Amino acid sequence: MKKIVFAGVGVGAAAFAISDMVNRELSPVGETVSRFVNAGAGWLVPLGLVAVALAAAALTVALARTGMSRAGTWLLGIWSAGVLVAAIFPADPPGRWDNPSVSETVHGLSAWAAFLAFMVAAVVLTRAWPRDALLTGATVAVVAGMIMFVITLVDVMVARSLPPVVGLTERIAIAANLGWMALAALRLPRNSK
């Protein structure tokens, strides 16, 4: 299971990074990752999302087998399912916050549920683990990343009073989540290959 988690995290991170590099027409600072599905190499976004969903599913199964917190593993499973749904239903092109399509609405709601479930799962599962300073630090990063992302996303959708940095804060939140997943996989028992 560890190899699947590491592979999924790696493919997801690489797909998102390459998408940012090759699609110069969109700003990774101002636009969320999912908006890049509408750019030149748009296939990289669903590829990355599916990879992350599979990694999360593998981590969920591995943690459940160890007897880890049932609530935490269920929440991690919600993260996996939400990311997969977000991969299936693409986001709208940039600038359409006011009149979302059905696909955008499903994408957005599943992504919100996934991000929230992951944040709570990270807190619950970290508390259930034996004391681990690195994992605790990663959990703090997950919570801080989510708070920053929520503030900037709500601002973009409602007030538009802050500089447009929602893409940057989302990437910070995603990086924190992927980092937490990798650290959690490292801490799995040896027999969870």
MODELLER restraints for C-alpha pairs under 7 A, 6 or more apart:
rsr = mdl.restraints
at = mdl.atoms
rsr.add(forms.Gaussian(group=physical.xy_distance, feature=features.Distance(at['CA:1:A'], at['CA:58:A']), mean=5.72, stdev=0.5))
rsr.add(forms.Gaussian(group=physical.xy_distance, feature=features.Distance(at['CA:1:A'], at['CA:59:A']), mean=6.84, stdev=0.5))
rsr.add(forms.Gaussian(group=physical.xy_distance, feature=features.Distance(at['CA:1:A'], at['CA:62:A']), mean=6.36, stdev=0.5))
rsr.add(forms.Gaussian(group=physical.xy_distance, feature=features.Distance(at['CA:1:A'], at['CA:192:A']), mean=5.63, stdev=0.5))
rsr.add(forms.Gaussian(group=physical.xy_distance, feature=features.Distance(at['CA:1:A'], at['CA:193:A']), mean=4.99, stdev=0.5))
rsr.add(forms.Gaussian(group=physical.xy_distance, feature=features.Distance(at['CA:2:A'], at['CA:185:A']), mean=5.50, stdev=0.5))
rsr.add(forms.Gaussian(group=physical.xy_distance, feature=features.Distance(at['CA:2:A'], at['CA:192:A']), mean=6.34, stdev=0.5))
rsr.add(forms.Gaussian(group=physical.xy_distance, feature=features.Distance(at['CA:2:A'], at['CA:193:A']), mean=5.22, stdev=0.5))
rsr.add(forms.Gaussian(group=physical.xy_distance, feature=features.Distance(at['CA:3:A'], at['CA:193:A']), mean=6.54, stdev=0.5))
rsr.add(forms.Gaussian(group=physical.xy_distance, feature=features.Distance(at['CA:4:A'], at['CA:55:A']), mean=5.83, stdev=0.5))
rsr.add(forms.Gaussian(group=physical.xy_distance, feature=features.Distance(at['CA:4:A'], at['CA:58:A']), mean=6.47, stdev=0.5))
rsr.add(forms.Gaussian(group=physical.xy_distance, feature=features.Distance(at['CA:5:A'], at['CA:55:A']), mean=4.11, stdev=0.5))
rsr.add(forms.Gaussian(group=physical.xy_distance, feature=features.Distance(at['CA:5:A'], at['CA:56:A']), mean=6.77, stdev=0.5))
rsr.add(forms.Gaussian(group=physical.xy_distance, feature=features.Distance(at['CA:5:A'], at['CA:58:A']), mean=6.09, stdev=0.5))
rsr.add(forms.Gaussian(group=physical.xy_distance, feature=features.Distance(at['CA:5:A'], at['CA:59:A']), mean=6.17, stdev=0.5))
rsr.add(forms.Gaussian(group=physical.xy_distance, feature=features.Distance(at['CA:5:A'], at['CA:182:A']), mean=6.94, stdev=0.5))
rsr.add(forms.Gaussian(group=physical.xy_distance, feature=features.Distance(at['CA:5:A'], at['CA:185:A']), mean=6.72, stdev=0.5))
rsr.add(forms.Gaussian(group=physical.xy_distance, feature=features.Distance(at['CA:6:A'], at['CA:182:A']), mean=6.21, stdev=0.5))
rsr.add(forms.Gaussian(group=physical.xy_distance, feature=features.Distance(at['CA:8:A'], at['CA:51:A']), mean=4.47, stdev=0.5))
rsr.add(forms.Gaussian(group=physical.xy_distance, feature=features.Distance(at['CA:8:A'], at['CA:52:A']), mean=5.19, stdev=0.5))
rsr.add(forms.Gaussian(group=physical.xy_distance, feature=features.Distance(at['CA:8:A'], at['CA:54:A']), mean=6.33, stdev=0.5))
rsr.add(forms.Gaussian(group=physical.xy_distance, feature=features.Distance(at['CA:8:A'], at['CA:55:A']), mean=4.63, stdev=0.5))
rsr.add(forms.Gaussian(group=physical.xy_distance, feature=features.Distance(at['CA:9:A'], at['CA:51:A']), mean=6.84, stdev=0.5))
rsr.add(forms.Gaussian(group=physical.xy_distance, feature=features.Distance(at['CA:9:A'], at['CA:52:A']), mean=5.63, stdev=0.5))
rsr.add(forms.Gaussian(group=physical.xy_distance, feature=features.Distance(at['CA:9:A'], at['CA:55:A']), mean=6.25, stdev=0.5))
rsr.add(forms.Gaussian(group=physical.xy_distance, feature=features.Distance(at['CA:9:A'], at['CA:178:A']), mean=6.00, stdev=0.5))
rsr.add(forms.Gaussian(group=physical.xy_distance, feature=features.Distance(at['CA:11:A'], at['CA:48:A']), mean=6.21, stdev=0.5))
rsr.add(forms.Gaussian(group=physical.xy_distance, feature=features.Distance(at['CA:11:A'], at['CA:51:A']), mean=6.15, stdev=0.5))
rsr.add(forms.Gaussian(group=physical.xy_distance, feature=features.Distance(at['CA:12:A'], at['CA:48:A']), mean=3.80, stdev=0.5))
rsr.add(forms.Gaussian(group=physical.xy_distance, feature=features.Distance(at['CA:12:A'], at['CA:49:A']), mean=6.30, stdev=0.5))
rsr.add(forms.Gaussian(group=physical.xy_distance, feature=features.Distance(at['CA:12:A'], at['CA:51:A']), mean=5.37, stdev=0.5))
rsr.add(forms.Gaussian(group=physical.xy_distance, feature=features.Distance(at['CA:12:A'], at['CA:52:A']), mean=5.48, stdev=0.5))
rsr.add(forms.Gaussian(group=physical.xy_distance, feature=features.Distance(at['CA:13:A'], at['CA:48:A']), mean=6.89, stdev=0.5))
rsr.add(forms.Gaussian(group=physical.xy_distance, feature=features.Distance(at['CA:15:A'], at['CA:44:A']), mean=5.26, stdev=0.5))
rsr.add(forms.Gaussian(group=physical.xy_distance, feature=features.Distance(at['CA:15:A'], at['CA:45:A']), mean=6.60, stdev=0.5))
rsr.add(forms.Gaussian(group=physical.xy_distance, feature=features.Distance(at['CA:15:A'], at['CA:47:A']), mean=6.87, stdev=0.5))
rsr.add(forms.Gaussian(group=physical.xy_distance, feature=features.Distance(at['CA:15:A'], at['CA:48:A']), mean=5.12, stdev=0.5))
rsr.add(forms.Gaussian(group=physical.xy_distance, feature=features.Distance(at['CA:16:A'], at['CA:33:A']), mean=6.99, stdev=0.5))
rsr.add(forms.Gaussian(group=physical.xy_distance, feature=features.Distance(at['CA:16:A'], at['CA:44:A']), mean=6.74, stdev=0.5))
rsr.add(forms.Gaussian(group=physical.xy_distance, feature=features.Distance(at['CA:16:A'], at['CA:45:A']), mean=6.24, stdev=0.5))
rsr.add(forms.Gaussian(group=physical.xy_distance, feature=features.Distance(at['CA:16:A'], at['CA:48:A']), mean=6.23, stdev=0.5))
rsr.add(forms.Gaussian(group=physical.xy_distance, feature=features.Distance(at['CA:19:A'], at['CA:41:A']), mean=6.42, stdev=0.5))
rsr.add(forms.Gaussian(group=physical.xy_distance, feature=features.Distance(at['CA:19:A'], at['CA:44:A']), mean=6.03, stdev=0.5))
rsr.add(forms.Gaussian(group=physical.xy_distance, feature=features.Distance(at['CA:20:A'], at['CA:28:A']), mean=6.06, stdev=0.5))
rsr.add(forms.Gaussian(group=physical.xy_distance, feature=features.Distance(at['CA:23:A'], at['CA:39:A']), mean=6.28, stdev=0.5))
rsr.add(forms.Gaussian(group=physical.xy_distance, feature=features.Distance(at['CA:23:A'], at['CA:40:A']), mean=6.18, stdev=0.5))
rsr.add(forms.Gaussian(group=physical.xy_distance, feature=features.Distance(at['CA:23:A'], at['CA:41:A']), mean=6.98, stdev=0.5))
rsr.add(forms.Gaussian(group=physical.xy_distance, feature=features.Distance(at['CA:28:A'], at['CA:167:A']), mean=5.34, stdev=0.5))
rsr.add(forms.Gaussian(group=physical.xy_distance, feature=features.Distance(at['CA:28:A'], at['CA:168:A']), mean=6.35, stdev=0.5))
rsr.add(forms.Gaussian(group=physical.xy_distance, feature=features.Distance(at['CA:29:A'], at['CA:165:A']), mean=5.14, stdev=0.5))
rsr.add(forms.Gaussian(group=physical.xy_distance, feature=features.Distance(at['CA:29:A'], at['CA:166:A']), mean=6.63, stdev=0.5))
rsr.add(forms.Gaussian(group=physical.xy_distance, feature=features.Distance(at['CA:29:A'], at['CA:167:A']), mean=4.50, stdev=0.5))
rsr.add(forms.Gaussian(group=physical.xy_distance, feature=features.Distance(at['CA:29:A'], at['CA:168:A']), mean=4.42, stdev=0.5))
rsr.add(forms.Gaussian(group=physical.xy_distance, feature=features.Distance(at['CA:30:A'], at['CA:164:A']), mean=5.04, stdev=0.5))
rsr.add(forms.Gaussian(group=physical.xy_distance, feature=features.Distance(at['CA:30:A'], at['CA:165:A']), mean=4.78, stdev=0.5))
rsr.add(forms.Gaussian(group=physical.xy_distance, feature=features.Distance(at['CA:30:A'], at['CA:166:A']), mean=5.56, stdev=0.5))
rsr.add(forms.Gaussian(group=physical.xy_distance, feature=features.Distance(at['CA:30:A'], at['CA:167:A']), mean=4.73, stdev=0.5))
rsr.add(forms.Gaussian(group=physical.xy_distance, feature=features.Distance(at['CA:30:A'], at['CA:168:A']), mean=6.78, stdev=0.5))
rsr.add(forms.Gaussian(group=physical.xy_distance, feature=features.Distance(at['CA:31:A'], at['CA:166:A']), mean=6.36, stdev=0.5))
rsr.add(forms.Gaussian(group=physical.xy_distance, feature=features.Distance(at['CA:31:A'], at['CA:167:A']), mean=4.41, stdev=0.5))
rsr.add(forms.Gaussian(group=physical.xy_distance, feature=features.Distance(at['CA:32:A'], at['CA:166:A']), mean=6.40, stdev=0.5))
rsr.add(forms.Gaussian(group=physical.xy_distance, feature=features.Distance(at['CA:32:A'], at['CA:167:A']), mean=4.18, stdev=0.5))
rsr.add(forms.Gaussian(group=physical.xy_distance, feature=features.Distance(at['CA:32:A'], at['CA:170:A']), mean=6.43, stdev=0.5))
rsr.add(forms.Gaussian(group=physical.xy_distance, feature=features.Distance(at['CA:33:A'], at['CA:167:A']), mean=6.66, stdev=0.5))
rsr.add(forms.Gaussian(group=physical.xy_distance, feature=features.Distance(at['CA:34:A'], at['CA:45:A']), mean=6.34, stdev=0.5))
rsr.add(forms.Gaussian(group=physical.xy_distance, feature=features.Distance(at['CA:34:A'], at['CA:91:A']), mean=5.79, stdev=0.5))
rsr.add(forms.Gaussian(group=physical.xy_distance, feature=features.Distance(at['CA:35:A'], at['CA:91:A']), mean=5.68, stdev=0.5))
rsr.add(forms.Gaussian(group=physical.xy_distance, feature=features.Distance(at['CA:35:A'], at['CA:92:A']), mean=6.46, stdev=0.5))
rsr.add(forms.Gaussian(group=physical.xy_distance, feature=features.Distance(at['CA:35:A'], at['CA:93:A']), mean=5.76, stdev=0.5))
rsr.add(forms.Gaussian(group=physical.xy_distance, feature=features.Distance(at['CA:35:A'], at['CA:94:A']), mean=6.02, stdev=0.5))
rsr.add(forms.Gaussian(group=physical.xy_distance, feature=features.Distance(at['CA:36:A'], at['CA:42:A']), mean=5.78, stdev=0.5))
rsr.add(forms.Gaussian(group=physical.xy_distance, feature=features.Distance(at['CA:36:A'], at['CA:45:A']), mean=6.77, stdev=0.5))
rsr.add(forms.Gaussian(group=physical.xy_distance, feature=features.Distance(at['CA:37:A'], at['CA:43:A']), mean=6.34, stdev=0.5))
rsr.add(forms.Gaussian(group=physical.xy_distance, feature=features.Distance(at['CA:37:A'], at['CA:45:A']), mean=5.62, stdev=0.5))
rsr.add(forms.Gaussian(group=physical.xy_distance, feature=features.Distance(at['CA:37:A'], at['CA:90:A']), mean=6.86, stdev=0.5))
rsr.add(forms.Gaussian(group=physical.xy_distance, feature=features.Distance(at['CA:38:A'], at['CA:93:A']), mean=5.75, stdev=0.5))
rsr.add(forms.Gaussian(group=physical.xy_distance, feature=features.Distance(at['CA:46:A'], at['CA:87:A']), mean=4.72, stdev=0.5))
rsr.add(forms.Gaussian(group=physical.xy_distance, feature=features.Distance(at['CA:49:A'], at['CA:83:A']), mean=6.04, stdev=0.5))
rsr.add(forms.Gaussian(group=physical.xy_distance, feature=features.Distance(at['CA:49:A'], at['CA:84:A']), mean=6.47, stdev=0.5))
rsr.add(forms.Gaussian(group=physical.xy_distance, feature=features.Distance(at['CA:49:A'], at['CA:87:A']), mean=5.45, stdev=0.5))
rsr.add(forms.Gaussian(group=physical.xy_distance, feature=features.Distance(at['CA:50:A'], at['CA:84:A']), mean=5.69, stdev=0.5))
rsr.add(forms.Gaussian(group=physical.xy_distance, feature=features.Distance(at['CA:50:A'], at['CA:87:A']), mean=6.24, stdev=0.5))
rsr.add(forms.Gaussian(group=physical.xy_distance, feature=features.Distance(at['CA:53:A'], at['CA:80:A']), mean=4.44, stdev=0.5))
rsr.add(forms.Gaussian(group=physical.xy_distance, feature=features.Distance(at['CA:53:A'], at['CA:81:A']), mean=6.72, stdev=0.5))
rsr.add(forms.Gaussian(group=physical.xy_distance, feature=features.Distance(at['CA:53:A'], at['CA:83:A']), mean=5.51, stdev=0.5))
rsr.add(forms.Gaussian(group=physical.xy_distance, feature=features.Distance(at['CA:53:A'], at['CA:84:A']), mean=5.46, stdev=0.5))
rsr.add(forms.Gaussian(group=physical.xy_distance, feature=features.Distance(at['CA:54:A'], at['CA:80:A']), mean=6.97, stdev=0.5))
rsr.add(forms.Gaussian(group=physical.xy_distance, feature=features.Distance(at['CA:56:A'], at['CA:76:A']), mean=6.81, stdev=0.5))
rsr.add(forms.Gaussian(group=physical.xy_distance, feature=features.Distance(at['CA:56:A'], at['CA:80:A']), mean=5.11, stdev=0.5))
rsr.add(forms.Gaussian(group=physical.xy_distance, feature=features.Distance(at['CA:57:A'], at['CA:77:A']), mean=6.16, stdev=0.5))
rsr.add(forms.Gaussian(group=physical.xy_distance, feature=features.Distance(at['CA:57:A'], at['CA:80:A']), mean=5.58, stdev=0.5))
rsr.add(forms.Gaussian(group=physical.xy_distance, feature=features.Distance(at['CA:59:A'], at['CA:185:A']), mean=6.71, stdev=0.5))
rsr.add(forms.Gaussian(group=physical.xy_distance, feature=features.Distance(at['CA:60:A'], at['CA:73:A']), mean=5.46, stdev=0.5))
rsr.add(forms.Gaussian(group=physical.xy_distance, feature=features.Distance(at['CA:60:A'], at['CA:76:A']), mean=5.91, stdev=0.5))
rsr.add(forms.Gaussian(group=physical.xy_distance, feature=features.Distance(at['CA:60:A'], at['CA:77:A']), mean=5.88, stdev=0.5))
rsr.add(forms.Gaussian(group=physical.xy_distance, feature=features.Distance(at['CA:62:A'], at['CA:192:A']), mean=6.56, stdev=0.5))
rsr.add(forms.Gaussian(group=physical.xy_distance, feature=features.Distance(at['CA:63:A'], at['CA:73:A']), mean=6.62, stdev=0.5))
rsr.add(forms.Gaussian(group=physical.xy_distance, feature=features.Distance(at['CA:64:A'], at['CA:70:A']), mean=7.00, stdev=0.5))
rsr.add(forms.Gaussian(group=physical.xy_distance, feature=features.Distance(at['CA:64:A'], at['CA:73:A']), mean=6.11, stdev=0.5))
rsr.add(forms.Gaussian(group=physical.xy_distance, feature=features.Distance(at['CA:68:A'], at['CA:128:A']), mean=7.00, stdev=0.5))
rsr.add(forms.Gaussian(group=physical.xy_distance, feature=features.Distance(at['CA:69:A'], at['CA:125:A']), mean=6.35, stdev=0.5))
rsr.add(forms.Gaussian(group=physical.xy_distance, feature=features.Distance(at['CA:69:A'], at['CA:128:A']), mean=6.50, stdev=0.5))
rsr.add(forms.Gaussian(group=physical.xy_distance, feature=features.Distance(at['CA:72:A'], at['CA:121:A']), mean=4.57, stdev=0.5))
rsr.add(forms.Gaussian(group=physical.xy_distance, feature=features.Distance(at['CA:72:A'], at['CA:124:A']), mean=5.49, stdev=0.5))
rsr.add(forms.Gaussian(group=physical.xy_distance, feature=features.Distance(at['CA:72:A'], at['CA:125:A']), mean=5.36, stdev=0.5))
rsr.add(forms.Gaussian(group=physical.xy_distance, feature=features.Distance(at['CA:73:A'], at['CA:121:A']), mean=7.00, stdev=0.5))
rsr.add(forms.Gaussian(group=physical.xy_distance, feature=features.Distance(at['CA:75:A'], at['CA:117:A']), mean=5.14, stdev=0.5))
rsr.add(forms.Gaussian(group=physical.xy_distance, feature=features.Distance(at['CA:75:A'], at['CA:118:A']), mean=6.40, stdev=0.5))
rsr.add(forms.Gaussian(group=physical.xy_distance, feature=features.Distance(at['CA:75:A'], at['CA:121:A']), mean=5.25, stdev=0.5))
rsr.add(forms.Gaussian(group=physical.xy_distance, feature=features.Distance(at['CA:76:A'], at['CA:117:A']), mean=6.66, stdev=0.5))
rsr.add(forms.Gaussian(group=physical.xy_distance, feature=features.Distance(at['CA:76:A'], at['CA:118:A']), mean=5.77, stdev=0.5))
rsr.add(forms.Gaussian(group=physical.xy_distance, feature=features.Distance(at['CA:76:A'], at['CA:121:A']), mean=5.70, stdev=0.5))
rsr.add(forms.Gaussian(group=physical.xy_distance, feature=features.Distance(at['CA:78:A'], at['CA:114:A']), mean=6.05, stdev=0.5))
rsr.add(forms.Gaussian(group=physical.xy_distance, feature=features.Distance(at['CA:78:A'], at['CA:117:A']), mean=6.30, stdev=0.5))
rsr.add(forms.Gaussian(group=physical.xy_distance, feature=features.Distance(at['CA:79:A'], at['CA:114:A']), mean=4.10, stdev=0.5))
rsr.add(forms.Gaussian(group=physical.xy_distance, feature=features.Distance(at['CA:79:A'], at['CA:115:A']), mean=6.62, stdev=0.5))
rsr.add(forms.Gaussian(group=physical.xy_distance, feature=features.Distance(at['CA:79:A'], at['CA:117:A']), mean=5.76, stdev=0.5))
rsr.add(forms.Gaussian(group=physical.xy_distance, feature=features.Distance(at['CA:79:A'], at['CA:118:A']), mean=5.47, stdev=0.5))
rsr.add(forms.Gaussian(group=physical.xy_distance, feature=features.Distance(at['CA:82:A'], at['CA:110:A']), mean=4.75, stdev=0.5))
rsr.add(forms.Gaussian(group=physical.xy_distance, feature=features.Distance(at['CA:82:A'], at['CA:111:A']), mean=5.82, stdev=0.5))
rsr.add(forms.Gaussian(group=physical.xy_distance, feature=features.Distance(at['CA:82:A'], at['CA:113:A']), mean=6.54, stdev=0.5))
rsr.add(forms.Gaussian(group=physical.xy_distance, feature=features.Distance(at['CA:82:A'], at['CA:114:A']), mean=4.75, stdev=0.5))
rsr.add(forms.Gaussian(group=physical.xy_distance, feature=features.Distance(at['CA:83:A'], at['CA:110:A']), mean=6.98, stdev=0.5))
rsr.add(forms.Gaussian(group=physical.xy_distance, feature=features.Distance(at['CA:83:A'], at['CA:111:A']), mean=6.21, stdev=0.5))
rsr.add(forms.Gaussian(group=physical.xy_distance, feature=features.Distance(at['CA:83:A'], at['CA:114:A']), mean=6.27, stdev=0.5))
rsr.add(forms.Gaussian(group=physical.xy_distance, feature=features.Distance(at['CA:85:A'], at['CA:107:A']), mean=6.73, stdev=0.5))
rsr.add(forms.Gaussian(group=physical.xy_distance, feature=features.Distance(at['CA:85:A'], at['CA:110:A']), mean=6.35, stdev=0.5))
rsr.add(forms.Gaussian(group=physical.xy_distance, feature=features.Distance(at['CA:86:A'], at['CA:107:A']), mean=4.49, stdev=0.5))
rsr.add(forms.Gaussian(group=physical.xy_distance, feature=features.Distance(at['CA:86:A'], at['CA:110:A']), mean=5.95, stdev=0.5))
rsr.add(forms.Gaussian(group=physical.xy_distance, feature=features.Distance(at['CA:86:A'], at['CA:111:A']), mean=5.98, stdev=0.5))
rsr.add(forms.Gaussian(group=physical.xy_distance, feature=features.Distance(at['CA:89:A'], at['CA:103:A']), mean=5.11, stdev=0.5))
rsr.add(forms.Gaussian(group=physical.xy_distance, feature=features.Distance(at['CA:89:A'], at['CA:104:A']), mean=6.91, stdev=0.5))
rsr.add(forms.Gaussian(group=physical.xy_distance, feature=features.Distance(at['CA:89:A'], at['CA:106:A']), mean=6.58, stdev=0.5))
rsr.add(forms.Gaussian(group=physical.xy_distance, feature=features.Distance(at['CA:89:A'], at['CA:107:A']), mean=5.32, stdev=0.5))
rsr.add(forms.Gaussian(group=physical.xy_distance, feature=features.Distance(at['CA:90:A'], at['CA:103:A']), mean=6.04, stdev=0.5))
rsr.add(forms.Gaussian(group=physical.xy_distance, feature=features.Distance(at['CA:90:A'], at['CA:104:A']), mean=6.30, stdev=0.5))
rsr.add(forms.Gaussian(group=physical.xy_distance, feature=features.Distance(at['CA:90:A'], at['CA:107:A']), mean=6.25, stdev=0.5))
rsr.add(forms.Gaussian(group=physical.xy_distance, feature=features.Distance(at['CA:91:A'], at['CA:103:A']), mean=6.57, stdev=0.5))
rsr.add(forms.Gaussian(group=physical.xy_distance, feature=features.Distance(at['CA:91:A'], at['CA:104:A']), mean=4.57, stdev=0.5))
rsr.add(forms.Gaussian(group=physical.xy_distance, feature=features.Distance(at['CA:91:A'], at['CA:107:A']), mean=6.14, stdev=0.5))
rsr.add(forms.Gaussian(group=physical.xy_distance, feature=features.Distance(at['CA:92:A'], at['CA:100:A']), mean=6.95, stdev=0.5))
rsr.add(forms.Gaussian(group=physical.xy_distance, feature=features.Distance(at['CA:92:A'], at['CA:101:A']), mean=6.94, stdev=0.5))
rsr.add(forms.Gaussian(group=physical.xy_distance, feature=features.Distance(at['CA:92:A'], at['CA:104:A']), mean=5.51, stdev=0.5))
rsr.add(forms.Gaussian(group=physical.xy_distance, feature=features.Distance(at['CA:97:A'], at['CA:157:A']), mean=6.03, stdev=0.5))
rsr.add(forms.Gaussian(group=physical.xy_distance, feature=features.Distance(at['CA:119:A'], at['CA:142:A']), mean=6.19, stdev=0.5))
rsr.add(forms.Gaussian(group=physical.xy_distance, feature=features.Distance(at['CA:119:A'], at['CA:143:A']), mean=6.02, stdev=0.5))
rsr.add(forms.Gaussian(group=physical.xy_distance, feature=features.Distance(at['CA:122:A'], at['CA:139:A']), mean=5.90, stdev=0.5))
rsr.add(forms.Gaussian(group=physical.xy_distance, feature=features.Distance(at['CA:123:A'], at['CA:139:A']), mean=6.23, stdev=0.5))
rsr.add(forms.Gaussian(group=physical.xy_distance, feature=features.Distance(at['CA:126:A'], at['CA:135:A']), mean=6.70, stdev=0.5))
rsr.add(forms.Gaussian(group=physical.xy_distance, feature=features.Distance(at['CA:126:A'], at['CA:136:A']), mean=6.43, stdev=0.5))
rsr.add(forms.Gaussian(group=physical.xy_distance, feature=features.Distance(at['CA:135:A'], at['CA:180:A']), mean=6.78, stdev=0.5))
rsr.add(forms.Gaussian(group=physical.xy_distance, feature=features.Distance(at['CA:135:A'], at['CA:183:A']), mean=6.50, stdev=0.5))
rsr.add(forms.Gaussian(group=physical.xy_distance, feature=features.Distance(at['CA:138:A'], at['CA:176:A']), mean=6.57, stdev=0.5))
rsr.add(forms.Gaussian(group=physical.xy_distance, feature=features.Distance(at['CA:138:A'], at['CA:179:A']), mean=6.94, stdev=0.5))
rsr.add(forms.Gaussian(group=physical.xy_distance, feature=features.Distance(at['CA:138:A'], at['CA:180:A']), mean=5.50, stdev=0.5))
rsr.add(forms.Gaussian(group=physical.xy_distance, feature=features.Distance(at['CA:139:A'], at['CA:180:A']), mean=6.76, stdev=0.5))
rsr.add(forms.Gaussian(group=physical.xy_distance, feature=features.Distance(at['CA:141:A'], at['CA:176:A']), mean=5.76, stdev=0.5))
rsr.add(forms.Gaussian(group=physical.xy_distance, feature=features.Distance(at['CA:142:A'], at['CA:173:A']), mean=6.15, stdev=0.5))
rsr.add(forms.Gaussian(group=physical.xy_distance, feature=features.Distance(at['CA:142:A'], at['CA:176:A']), mean=5.01, stdev=0.5))
rsr.add(forms.Gaussian(group=physical.xy_distance, feature=features.Distance(at['CA:142:A'], at['CA:177:A']), mean=5.81, stdev=0.5))
rsr.add(forms.Gaussian(group=physical.xy_distance, feature=features.Distance(at['CA:145:A'], at['CA:169:A']), mean=6.68, stdev=0.5))
rsr.add(forms.Gaussian(group=physical.xy_distance, feature=features.Distance(at['CA:145:A'], at['CA:172:A']), mean=5.77, stdev=0.5))
rsr.add(forms.Gaussian(group=physical.xy_distance, feature=features.Distance(at['CA:145:A'], at['CA:173:A']), mean=4.22, stdev=0.5))
rsr.add(forms.Gaussian(group=physical.xy_distance, feature=features.Distance(at['CA:145:A'], at['CA:176:A']), mean=6.85, stdev=0.5))
rsr.add(forms.Gaussian(group=physical.xy_distance, feature=features.Distance(at['CA:146:A'], at['CA:173:A']), mean=5.54, stdev=0.5))
rsr.add(forms.Gaussian(group=physical.xy_distance, feature=features.Distance(at['CA:148:A'], at['CA:169:A']), mean=5.92, stdev=0.5))
rsr.add(forms.Gaussian(group=physical.xy_distance, feature=features.Distance(at['CA:149:A'], at['CA:166:A']), mean=6.36, stdev=0.5))
rsr.add(forms.Gaussian(group=physical.xy_distance, feature=features.Distance(at['CA:149:A'], at['CA:169:A']), mean=4.83, stdev=0.5))
rsr.add(forms.Gaussian(group=physical.xy_distance, feature=features.Distance(at['CA:149:A'], at['CA:170:A']), mean=5.29, stdev=0.5))
rsr.add(forms.Gaussian(group=physical.xy_distance, feature=features.Distance(at['CA:149:A'], at['CA:173:A']), mean=6.77, stdev=0.5))
rsr.add(forms.Gaussian(group=physical.xy_distance, feature=features.Distance(at['CA:152:A'], at['CA:165:A']), mean=6.68, stdev=0.5))
rsr.add(forms.Gaussian(group=physical.xy_distance, feature=features.Distance(at['CA:152:A'], at['CA:166:A']), mean=5.09, stdev=0.5))
rsr.add(forms.Gaussian(group=physical.xy_distance, feature=features.Distance(at['CA:153:A'], at['CA:166:A']), mean=5.62, stdev=0.5))
rsr.add(forms.Gaussian(group=physical.xy_distance, feature=features.Distance(at['CA:155:A'], at['CA:161:A']), mean=6.52, stdev=0.5))
rsr.add(forms.Gaussian(group=physical.xy_distance, feature=features.Distance(at['CA:155:A'], at['CA:162:A']), mean=6.64, stdev=0.5))
rsr.add(forms.Gaussian(group=physical.xy_distance, feature=features.Distance(at['CA:156:A'], at['CA:164:A']), mean=6.98, stdev=0.5))
